[in-house]
């Protein structure tokens, strides 16, 4: 895994941990890192690298990668989000469900 993907995954894991304990201030910092790396990958034409993370062990990494790859691989990303939405009692399930819902409505802005 290259350095950008590693940083993306680490930030997703940290954001997930923040969501689990309700620490939105630290979680927002992690979101900034996640989004900054996404924008870098998009600008450099490297979004397809996020597809590698759809099989990551951590559900928060898979959720963020799936959300951002809906625009380039909707079938696979949708499958991952549906799977994650079935996890009971974890914020990642709600986040995945909402991502899918907003994507279906056409409300997701990838910038």
Secondary structure, DSSP 4 states (H G I P E B T S, - for coil): --HHHHHHHHHHHHHHHHHHHT-HHHHHHHHHHHHHHHHHHHHTT-GGGGGGGGG-SSHHHHHHHHHHHTTT-HHHHHHHHHHHHT-TT-HHHHHHHHHHHHHHHT-----
